[in-house]
Amino acid sequence: MPSRDIHKDLLGKPIRQRRPKYEAALERHELQNVPERAERIRWLSTVIPKGSGYMMSLESARVFQEAKDCFVYGQFVATLVLAASFMEHWLGGVLSAAGQHKVAGQGLKAIIAHCRESRVIPSVLCDKIDALRLSRNPFVHLKPFDHSHNLGQRMLSRRMHPDSILESDAREALVAMYSVAVHAKAQV
């Protein structure tokens, strides 16, 4: 039977192909979120350094790009985790290139402490990264319910919706990520 007959009934009338409901629902959802994503892209355009190119490993490059992509699509926890991961990769690479292999592999807390002590990046940036690390930790390390950096505890203390806190964290994480890339680039 020729392939053109597959979409016709026995009497030769065309069979109407129905679109799956999930596709229509997905399309509606996508269209409803375009203005929010566009606003996030506009904001990113004010944060991303102009005319900067970065040489980095493929893993670091993917983390760098996906942190931005997750933010655009409103995946704020992923943005925070990926941006912190990038900063650990990037600063660890800077320290490793300077012969500080041991501290480079000890995690973000040790890397920040060393960067602060050695003035690899400005101390205000170290403070920002450390605050983001504390916000990130409950998402990557199990913490007790009443831990001060858990989202629920931060929501109660700030009297803010968790989505607002997470979006703020994500914005701060991206600002710090781009700042690390620019400041530490001179060290490489």
N, C-alpha and C positions, 0 to 999 in steps of 0.2 A: 504494500500500500504506500503510495507516495506521501511524503511528509506534509504536503499541503492539505491533505485530507484529514489529518489528525485533528484539526480544529474545526471540523464540521460534523454535524450529526448525520444520522442515516439518510435523511432527506436532502442533505447537501446544504443545510442552513448553517451559518457560522455559529460556533459555540462561544458564548460570551465568557471570557476568562475573568474570573472574579479575583480581585486583589485580596490577599490575606488581610484580615483585620489588624494584625500586629503591624503590618507595613503602614497602613493608614494612621494608626495610633502613633507610631514612631514619627511619621512625617508631621503630624499635628504638633507633637511635642517639640520637634526640632524647630519648626516655624515659630512656635510660641517663645522659644528661648533665644531667638536670633538677636533681639535688642539687648538682652543681658550679655550675651557673648560679645556683641559689637562694642558695648561699653567697656568690657574687660580688655578687649584688643586696643581700644583707644587709650586706656590707662597704661597698658604695657608699652605702647609707643612712646610714652613719656618717661619710662623707666629704663628701657633697653638702651645701652650706650650706642651712640651712632658711630659708624665707621670702625667698629672693633671686630677683629677676627681672632679666633682662638684656635690654637693647636692643642688637641687633647686626644686621649684614647677614645676608641669607639664607645666604650661603656660610659665614660664621662660625657661624651657628646649626646648620647641617647638620654641620659638622665637630665642633662641641661635642657634639651629640647622638650622632653616629656613633662618636665616641671611646668614649662610655659603652656604646653597644650592642655594639661590637666586644669590649670587655672582658667583658661579660656572656657572650658566646658564645665566649670563649677565644681571640680573635684578637688576641694581645698585640702583635705587630709593628704591626698596623694601629692599635691603641690608642696606642702610642708615637708613631707618625708623625702621627696625627690630633691628638693632644693638643699635640704640638710645633707643628703647623700652626696650631692655635687660638691658642696663646700668641703666635706670631708675628703673626697677624692682630690679636689684641686689643691687644697692646703696641704694635704698629705703628700701630694706629688711635689709641691714646692719644697717641703721639708726634706723629703727623700733626695731630691736633686741637690740639696745643700748638705747631704751626708747625714741627716738626722733620721735614719731609717727606723730606729727603734720607736721613737715618738710618733713617727708617721703612721705606724701600724697600731697604735694604742687607742684609737677611737677619737671621736670629735672632742670630747672633754679635754683630753690630754693635748690634742692638737691646738685647741683654742688657748689653753694655758701657755703652751710653748710659744705660740704666735704673739701672745700678749707680752710675755717676758722678753722675747727677742725682737719685738717691734716689727714683725713681718707685715702686719696690717695694723691700721690705727686701732687703739684700744676701744674706741667707741664702737667700731665694727665687731671687735671681739665680744663686747658686751651684748650687742644685738644678736650675734650668732649663738652665744650661750643662752640667752633668753629663748630663742627659737628652739634650741636643743632641748631645753626643759619642757617646752610645749609639745615637742615632737615625741619625747620619751614615752608618755603613756600610750601612744599608738604603736610603738615598736617594742616596748618592754612592759610586761605585766606589772601594774601598780595597784596598790590597795584602793578601794573605793574612795577613801577619804584623803588620798594623796593630793597635795595642794596644786599640782599641775594637771590633774585629770580635768577633762573638759567639763564634767558636771560640777566640780568644785569651782572652776573658773567662772562658769555660768552663774553660780550662786553668788560668788563674791563680787562679780561685775554687774550683776543684774541685767545681763544681755542674753539674747537668743544665741544658742550655740552656733547657728549658721553665721551670724554676724561675727562672732569670735573667730571662727575658722576662716572666714574670708579675710579678716584683718590679719590673722597669722599668715595666710598664704601671700598676701600682698607684701608683708614685712619680709617673708622668706625670699620672695623674688627680688626685692630691693637688695637684700643682703647677698643673695647669690650673684647678682650682676656686679655688685660692689666688690665682692671677693675676686671675681674674674678680672676686673679692671685693676684693682690694687695689687693683687698677687701676680698679675701678668708681668709686671716690671721685675719681679723677683726671679722669674724663670729664665 
